[in-house]
């Protein structure tokens, strides 16, 4: 009886915010999307050439404060290229959180490298820099040609934090750990467009970062992603490699490297330009929704609404409820009740070290990751749901 009553109380708190059935995250098209896409159709510039790609890249760089942006076909492709250009090689290890979407690990695998799973912090849901430092002190050896894992003999190619649900990790502390152990920092910022760490946009702290514009992200290009970097040479190499490594020529087809057809089509970039124009409004709506949820779950038994860390201003891409460890038995009943009512909820991703495909990879002890894997529930987060709410501070 207690279990049912607590699950119903959580459902009622959600109903107090949501006046109608709601999916987890729906795109919003209320700006110039039709106009820009129609221009592509009218002119025939729908594929790999056209003016909107460069325009989208310039808008992204200006919004995030990055020196350069390179638009690509999706966020996983962006991560793949970031790792390749940062020097990740076959049989390297790449330090990534286990609590992340599988794309982070898959991009490591595309390089022929191995994910090395690291712990997350309950404050951010992302990489825990203090625990990472302790782990590296035990296993890492800095040599002239790189940092190596003493227990496996493999080189550690990079550290790739992921800003979970749009909430920034503690980037200053993490960057210092990377500096101390001479490791490349590459941000998986797929979920954090519009999020800031101490006033600076995520994705601009490491050598490079990856964004995603999938249909369920803060803005969408249908599919799509981008690489952010402050390094012109890195950006030029990324642009070349993602456009099949073709040398410029009026008619000859000369390719000087094994490249990738990771280009973002012009029609997708046109959609992205219209979405970027509305991004500040989307962020305020989403932060308003987060404020409503926070109020609705104040004092709730056995559960809390996840809020940004003191150093962060989050886009609240996906809002999250965190069950107390003693209430993990409520999770599946809450998921069943809410989805029956048309309120789409989902558990967090299965921690990657628990997937058979990655279970044999190196890792540190992951008690927080495993606990959160049992306790996190995502709730509806579309920007339009937050209209009329009180913004987060």
N, C-alpha and C positions, 0 to 999 in steps of 0.2 A: 504493500500500500504506500509506504514512504517513497519508494522508487517511482511509482506512477505519479504521485502527487508532485514530486520535485520536477519530473519531466514536463508535466502539465504547466507548472509555474514558469518554466523556461519558455514553453510555447506561448504562454500568455504575455510574457515580456516582449517576445518578438512581435506578437499581434498588436501590442500597444504602439509599435513604431510603424509596422507595415499594415496599410489599410486594405491591401489586396494581395493576391498571390504574387510571388516574385521569384524570378530565376536568380542564380548566383551572381552573375554579372553580365548585363546586356549592353551592347553598344548603343550610343546615342548619336543620331544623325539629325542635327537641327541647324546646321550652318550651310556652308557653300559646297557640300559634298556633291549634290546633283549638278551644280554648275560646272565644277572642275572636272568631274568624270565625263560629263557630256562634251566638254571641250576636247577631251582625249578621243571620244568616239567620233565627234564631228571632224576632227583633223586626221584621224587614223593613227595618232601617236599613242598606242596602247601598250607597247611592249618594252624592249630594252633601251629604246632611245626616246628622247623627249625632254622638255624643259622642267617638268615637275620633280624629277629625281634630284637635280641640283638644288632646286628651290627648297625641297623638303630637307635636304642635308644642311643647307644654310640656316633654315629655321630651327632645326634641332640643335645645331651648334650654338646659336644665339640664345635659345631658351635655357640650355643646360650650362652654358658658360664654357663648354669644351672648345678647344681650338678647331677641331675638325670632327665631322660626322660622315660616316660612309654607310649608305643605305644598302641593305642586303635582303635576301628572300625570307629569312626568318631568324629568330633569336638564337637557335642552335647553330646555324651557319655562322652567325656573328661570333659566338663563343669559340667555335672551331678555328676560325681565322685568327682570333686574338691569341689563342694558344700556340698555333703554328708560328706566328710572327714573333711571339715572345720567346721562341726557342724550345718549346716543349717537343721532345723527340720520342721515338719508339723506346719502350721499356723504362721511360721516366715515370716517376710518381707525381701526381698533382693533388695537393691538399684541398679537399672540398668538404662542405658539410654533408652529413648523411641525410639531414632534414632539408631536402630540396627536391625540386622536380627532376625527373630522370634525365632531362636534357643536359644538365650540368655534367653528369657522369658520362653520358653518351658522347659529348664533345671531346672529353678526355680520351675515350676509347677510339674515336675517329683518328686521333693522332698516334695511335698505337701505344699509348701510355696507360697507366693504371690509376684509377681513383684511389686516394688514400683518405679515408673518412675521418673527419674531425668533429669535435663536440660543439654544440651550440649553447648559447646563454639564454636563460629564461627571460631576461630583461629585453632582449631584442629578437629572439627566435632565430638569430643568425650566429655566425662563428663567435666562439668565446675566446678572445685573444689571450687571456691569462692562462686558460687551460691549454691552448695551443702552444704557448711559450714553454710551459712545463713539459709538454709532450716532446717538443723539439729539443729541449735540454737533455732529455733522456735518449733520444734516438738520432739526432742530427749531428753531422760532422761537416764543418765548413772547410772545403779544400780550395786549391787554386782554381780548379775548373768547375766549381759549383758546390752545392750543398748536397750531401748524401745521407741516405738512411743507413745507419750502421748495421741495423738488423737484417736488411735485405740486400745491401750493396748497391741499390739503385739510386740514381740522381733524383732529387726533388726539383721538378721543373717550375712550379709556380704555386701560389696560394690563390684560390678563387672563392671569395666569400659571396654569398647570395643574400640579397636584401629581402627577407621573407615577407610576403604579402605587402611589400612596399616599405617595410620598416628598416631604416638603416642600421647596420652593425656599427660597433665602436671603431670607426675608421682610423682615428689618430693612434690609438693603442695598437691596432692591428698593423698599421703601416710601420710603426716602430719595431714590432716583432719581425716583420719582413726585412727591415733594414738591418737588424741585428744578425739575422741568419742569412742575409744576402739572397733573398727570395723575391721573385717577381710577384707583384700584386696585380691581379686581373679581376675586375668586379663583374659578377653576374648581376647586372642591374635590370634584368628582364622585367621585373615587377615594380620597379621603383621610379619610373618617369614621373617627375613632379615632387619627389622626396628630397629632403635636404638634411645634411649632417652639419650642425653648427653653422647654418646659413649657406652652405656650399652644396651644390647639387651632387647627388650620388652619381657614380660613374666617371668622376673626374679626379679621383685620388690615386689610382694606380697607373700602370703603363697604358692600359686600355680597358674598355668595358663593353658589355653587350646589352642591348635593349631588345625588347620584343613588342610587336604590334599585332599580336594574334587577336582574334575577334573578341576575346574576353578581357583584354588589357584596358588600361586607362584610356588610351586612344588606340584606334585600330586602322590598319591599312588592308584589312581582310586577312592577309598573312603579312609577314614582313618583320624585319629587324634592323638594327643598326649597330655600328661600331663607333664608340666615342674615344678620342685620344687627343692629347695635347702635343703629340709628336708628329710633325709634318711628314717625316720620312716613313713612319709607321702607317700613317693614313694613306700616303701614296702607294705603299706596298699593298695595303689592304684593298684599295681600289683596283689595282692591277690584278691581284690574285683572284678577286671575286668576279672579275669580268673576263674570265678564261685566259688571263695573261696574254692578251692580244696587244701587240705593239701598234701604235697609231699609224695608219696609212690610209690613203684615199680608197685603195682597192685591194691591196695585198693582204693575205691572211698569214701573218707570222706570229707565232706564239713562242715565247722564250722560256716559259716555265710550265710545269703541269699545274694548270689553274683550275678554277672552279666556276661553274655557271651559277653563281649565287646572286645575280643581279636582281634588284627590285624593279619590277615593271613600272613604267610611267603611270599607268592607270591606278596602280596601288599607291604610288607616291602622291598622286593628285588627291586621293581620298585622305592620305595622311596630312597634307597641307591644310585641308579644311578642318580636320580634327585638331591639329596643333593650334589653329586659331582659337579654338574653344577650350583648350586645355586648362587655363587658369580657372575658368568657370566650373569645369568638371571637378577640379581639385577642391574648390570651396564647397561644392555640393556633397562630395564624398566626405569631407571633414565635418560637414553639418550632420550627415547621417551618422558618422561615428559619435558625435556628441549626443545624438538622440539615443543611440544604443547604450552609451556609457550611463546616461541617466536611467534608462529602463532597467539596467542590471545592477544598479547600486544597491547593496544590501542583499542581493540574491543569494540564496543558500547553495553552497557547493559549486559555484561557478563565478567567473569574473570575465568582464569584457577586456580584451587585450588593448592596451593603450601604448602610444609611442614612448620611447625613452626620453629622459630630460634633454638630451643633446639633439634630438631629432624633430623634424617636422615632416610627418609621413603623408603620403598620398592615400593611405588606407585603401590600397587596391582591393584586398579582400579582408573584410572584417572577421574577427575571430573571437570565439568564446573558449576559455580555458577551464576545464573541469578540475576540481580538486582531485588529488590522487585517490582519495577515499570514495570518490563518486564516479570512477571510470566505468562502472557498470551501467551508468545512465546513458552513455554515448549512443549505443545502437538504438535504444528506445527513443531518444530525442531525434535521431536521424529518421526513424520510421514515422514518428508522429508528425514532424514538421513537413516531410515530403508528402505525406498523405493529405495535409492541409494546403498543398500547393506552395509552400515556402521551401524553396530549394536550399538544402544544407548538405555539406560534404565533410568527411573527415580529412585531416591533413594527409599528404602523400605517405605511403608506406616508407619508413626510413630505408635508404637505399642499401645499407649493409644487410638488410633482412630479405632483399630480393635474391632469388637463386642466381641470377646472372652476375651479381656483384658480391655475393656472400664470401668469396674467397679473397677479396681485396684487403690490403693492409688497413688497419684502423686503430684508433685509440679506444679507450673505454668510453662508452656512449650512454651513460645512465640518463642524462637529461633528455637527449634525443629520443630514447626509447620511451621515456615517461610522456613527453609531449606527443609522441606518436599515438598514444592511447587517449590523450586528453583534449586535443584540439578539434574544434568544430568550426568550419567556415559558414558564414551566414550571408544573406543577400546584400550586395554591395554596389549595385548599379548607381551611377551618379544621380539620376532623376529621382531616386527614392529619398534623397536628402533635402529636397526643396522645402524651404520653410523652417528648417531646423536651426538650432543654434550652433555656430561653428565651434570647432575645438579651439582652445586658446593658442 
